[in-house]
Amino acid sequence: MRYYLIVGEASGDLHASHLMMSLRKEDPVAEFRFFGGDLMQQVGGTLVKHYREMAFMGFIPVLMNLPTIYRNMKQCKQDILTWQPDVVILVDYASFNLKIAHYIKTHTDIPIFYYIAPKIWAWKEYRIKSIKRDVNELFSILPFEVAFFEGKHHFPIHYVGNPTADEVNQFKANYHEDFAAFCQKNHLNDQKPIIALLAGSRKQEIKANLPTMIKAAQRYSDYQIVIAGAPAIEEDVYRPLLENTEVHLVRNQTYPLLEHASAALVTSGTATLETALLGVPQVVCYQTAVPKLIRFAFNHMINVKYISLVNLIANQEIVSELFADRFTLSQITSELGKILPGGEHRQAMLEGYQTVHMALGDEIASDNAARLMVSLLRKHRES
């Protein structure tokens, strides 16, 4: 069968690549075409557009790039109509993907599967109308989403397990490099422990978050600071931020870096969950424009108590969340000190991570999703 996949960022590329491998196990003659990234391309198929050409966030960047966004959307719609896949699989990236879903639903009979449900439980809950109208099957990777979609909105959903948990488990089973070898390979000091910085996967996030994260980590001179370079972000983005510092950058080694880190400063998103599952105490840091307004919106308009997946999954505050008006150098520095070895919050955080492990379970998400998708598509064909 023919599968058309659409992702809009690095984490989607990772999860979609694993889904593609699992689909190929269920359907050996599977053909893939996609808006995606390097990892999906390695699995095989035709890359139509790379997600780095689509990753715009924030009101001003989106406004400035509207012509590009509309061109991408037009190209995607036309490409699907021309290729005529057996299914369109949307991966997160709701602002783009829900518009594609509506167009395909109104112009074709191609079924729409959504893998990694849009996070409408946080905000823009009105999007449930679009999902009910345009999405045939919804696949969730967060256990608390079942109650939201099925209980609150009476829309059936498949919880398939969490792909990040799968990916971390596979890494742990196969990674055997010790600290000294990791340091030698990356020209680091094997006599100094590491504070890891994960500053986001988009240029705007990195430029907003990284300078303050570096300054906070520099207060702890017994540690070396190492940045996890985001996939598809050029080194030129980081270089001006590292001038006149002893901060190091490693590329394509986020999991190994976390494996050897004593603590981490992390922007919100999948990286917070990866950090927790790898057992690294963390502070979640996220700078926003108009911070007081964002804090007001979070307190009065957004439907969740937390921004990090760690806290959302555990339904309690395990990691500190310093965003909007709480994103300050002094607060980040203080919270980092509390989770470094000997810090007062370190052990409690590590114990709290066990709650997250238990909530996610040990299902292999990509295999479960692929098995369901192929079965549903075969039934669709028969009918």
Buried (B, 14 or more C-beta within 10 A) or exposed (E): BBBBBBBBBBBBBBBBBBBBBBBBEBBEEBBBBBBBBBBBBEBEBEBBBBBBEBBBBBEEEEEEBEEEBEEBBEEBBEBBBEBEBBBBBBBBBBBBBBBBBBBBBEEBEBBBBBBBBBBBBBBBBEBBEBBEEBBBBBBBBBBBBBEBBBEEBEBEBBBBBBBBBBBBEEBEEEEEBEEEEBBEEBEBEBEBBBBBBBBBBBBBBBBBBBBBBBEBBBBBEEBBBBBBBBBBBEEEBBEEBBEEEEBBBBBEBBBBBBBBBBBBBBBBBBBBBBBBBBBBBBBBBBBBEEBEEBBEBBEEEBEEEBBBBBBBBBEEEBBBBBBBBBBBEEBBBBBBBBBBEEBEBBEEBBEBBEBBBEBBEEBBBBBBBBBBBBEBBBEBEEE
